[in-house]
Each structure stands twice: as structure tokens, then as C-alpha cells.
């Protein structure tokens, strides 16, 4: 029986487990250090493949480092319904959810979440530990820097850069570059404050 461990048993972890099953894993084991019902990381079987089921970008980065230091087999999961160009590079530990489209010559960093039905057009560069929410549409040549989070249903015009650790609000229409550590939202999207 093909088994996998999911680190994180929250709602996001449940979705990652469904993707793992769609990818042929028959048995899912759980690690959640915050819940005594599940084994801790130290007790986990280090020989099994592992995926990260943590939605928060910074926590996911911390778990990513912990897994690498433990020399575990961190897998990338791509749902079978996703359409991914053969020229796309998807980084270690990333999760590509159902009905995602990633077009030619795009690079996806490590431990990213590309959520259901998002569209990533040609020649995008997505940094590490990025979360792109459901139904986001990125036009061509967009750069999304490390730790950025783009909210559900947002649209980003071609050639735009979203700075590191920035948050783009749900439904926003991004027509200008967004700096690092910014909170930005609206149509058109404007910077409203700073991320903590």
C-alpha cells in the first residue's frame, strides 16, 4: 500500500490529503504537533513521503525547513485535473490543486500553494512559500515574490510585480506593482497599509 504523511491536519491539510489520494496514495498518516490525537513530528515514520498541509506561509516555511533538516522525502503534489505546461518548473513541496492551469515557461517556488481553479499564465515567476488562492488569474510575465498571498478571485495584469510578504485582498484588480510587506486591495488595487 502506497502511504504518505501529511504535516498539518487542519482544513487545508484535508484538501492536501485528497490531492495525495488522487495522485495514487492509498493511506494517509497525519502529523499535527498542536493536537495530541496525532503523533508528533519526532514520532513520525521518516521513511515515508511527506507533504505539507499548512496554509500559513510562514508556518509552512518553518515546517519545510524542519522536514529538509530531517532528510525526509518532501513531495510535490499536482492534482490530475491540473493543466501544467511541460516547460513549467514546480518547486519541492508545492501543492497544485484541482483545475489549476499553469502555462508555458512559468517557475513555481518551493512549498507554494496554487489553490483550486487559479490560472497562472506564461512566463510567471512565483517565489517560495507563496499562496495563490482559488480563482486567482495572473496574466503573463507576473512576478510574485516570496511569502506573498493573493486572495480569492484577484486578477493581476501582465508584467506586474507583487513584493515579498505582501497580501492582496480578495477580488482585487492589480494594475500597478505592489511593494514588499504591503496590504493592498480594491479595484483598482492600491496599497492600504503594511504587513506585520
Secondary structure, 3 states (H helix, E strand, C coil): CCEEEEECCCHHHHHHHHHHHHCCCCEEEEECCCCCCCECHHHCCCCCEEEECCCCHHHHHHHHHHHHHCCCEECCEECCCCEECCCCEECCCCEECCCCEECCCCEECCCCEECCCCEECCCCEECCCCEECCCCEECCCCEECCCCEECCCCEECCCCEECCCCEECCCCEECCCECCCEEEECECCEEEEECC
